[in-house]
């Protein structure tokens, strides 16, 4: 090919393609079970044990210190915060995809 030769034009063909849709399952509604707390102290332990026996329940104790109870409450608070953050992230993805689709629709739509 010489200096005066003109190369043949390159023909570019484009075809729009659809992005696959993101299908996410709906999350189940969170329904929490009732929890009944019985506080047992040196002053009421006999009455508390009797109440449990009278209700036909086996006498089993699960103990927490005040710090352990506080830690459970803080853990639940952390879980709620984490879920809220995940909800925000999912919302950001949703807004991103909606905006991206709207932008792509504007680009690929013939004027």
C-alpha positions as CSV (number, residue, x, y, z in Angstrom):
1,X,0.0,0.0,0.0
2,X,1.4,3.3,-1.1
3,X,1.2,6.8,0.5
4,X,-1.6,7.8,-1.9
5,X,-3.7,4.7,-1.4
6,X,-6.9,5.3,0.6
7,X,-7.9,2.5,2.9
8,X,-11.3,1.1,2.6
9,X,-13.7,2.5,5.2
10,X,-14.4,0.3,8.1
11,X,-18.1,-0.5,8.6
12,X,-19.2,-0.8,12.2
13,X,-22.6,-2.4,12.9
14,X,-24.0,-2.1,16.4
15,X,-27.0,-3.9,17.8
16,X,-28.5,-3.0,21.2
17,X,-28.8,-5.8,23.7
18,X,-31.0,-6.1,26.7
19,X,-29.4,-6.5,30.1
20,X,-30.6,-9.5,32.0
21,X,-33.1,-8.5,34.6
22,X,-32.1,-8.8,38.2
23,X,-34.7,-10.9,40.0
24,X,-34.5,-11.0,43.7
25,X,-36.8,-13.0,45.9
26,X,-38.9,-11.2,48.4
27,X,-37.8,-11.6,52.0
28,X,-40.1,-13.2,54.5
29,X,-41.7,-10.9,57.1
30,X,-39.9,-11.1,60.4
31,X,-42.2,-12.4,63.1
32,X,-40.6,-12.7,66.4
33,X,-41.6,-15.2,69.0
34,X,-42.8,-14.1,72.5
35,X,-40.1,-14.3,75.1
36,X,-41.1,-14.4,78.8
37,X,-38.5,-13.3,81.2
38,X,-38.5,-14.3,84.9
39,X,-36.2,-12.4,87.1
40,X,-34.9,-14.6,90.0
41,X,-33.4,-13.0,93.0
42,X,-32.4,-14.4,96.4
43,X,-35.7,-12.9,97.7
44,X,-38.1,-14.5,95.1
45,X,-36.4,-17.7,94.0
46,X,-38.8,-20.1,95.8
47,X,-41.8,-18.4,94.4
48,X,-40.3,-18.2,90.9
49,X,-39.4,-22.0,91.0
50,X,-42.9,-22.8,92.2
51,X,-44.5,-20.7,89.4
52,X,-42.5,-22.6,86.8
53,X,-43.4,-26.0,88.3
54,X,-47.1,-25.0,88.6
55,X,-47.1,-24.1,84.9
56,X,-45.9,-27.6,84.1
57,X,-42.6,-26.5,82.7
58,X,-39.3,-28.2,83.6
59,X,-37.2,-26.3,86.0
60,X,-34.3,-25.1,84.0
61,X,-32.4,-21.9,84.5
62,X,-30.5,-19.9,81.9
63,X,-28.5,-17.2,83.7
64,X,-27.2,-13.9,82.5
65,X,-25.1,-11.3,84.3
66,X,-26.1,-7.7,84.0
67,X,-23.3,-7.3,81.5
68,X,-24.4,-10.4,79.5
69,X,-27.9,-8.9,79.3
70,X,-26.5,-5.6,78.1
71,X,-24.4,-7.4,75.5
72,X,-27.5,-9.2,74.1
73,X,-29.2,-5.8,73.8
74,X,-26.2,-4.2,72.1
75,X,-25.9,-7.2,69.8
76,X,-29.5,-6.8,68.7
77,X,-29.0,-3.1,68.2
78,X,-25.9,-4.0,66.0
79,X,-28.0,-6.5,64.0
80,X,-30.7,-3.8,63.4
81,X,-28.1,-1.3,62.2
82,X,-26.5,-3.9,59.9
83,X,-29.9,-4.7,58.4
84,X,-30.5,-1.0,57.9
85,X,-27.2,-0.6,56.1
86,X,-27.9,-3.6,53.9
87,X,-31.3,-2.1,53.0
88,X,-29.5,1.2,52.0
89,X,-27.0,-0.7,49.9
90,X,-29.8,-2.6,48.1
91,X,-31.7,0.7,47.5
92,X,-28.5,2.2,46.0
93,X,-28.2,-0.8,43.6
94,X,-31.8,-0.3,42.6
95,X,-31.4,3.4,42.0
96,X,-28.2,2.7,40.0
97,X,-29.9,0.1,37.7
98,X,-32.9,2.4,37.2
99,X,-30.7,5.3,36.3
100,X,-28.4,3.1,34.1
101,X,-31.5,1.8,32.2
102,X,-32.9,5.3,31.7
103,X,-29.5,6.5,30.4
104,X,-29.1,3.5,28.1
105,X,-32.7,4.0,26.8
106,X,-31.9,7.6,26.0
107,X,-28.7,6.6,24.1
108,X,-30.2,3.7,22.1
109,X,-33.5,5.4,21.2
110,X,-33.4,6.8,17.7
111,X,-33.8,10.6,17.6
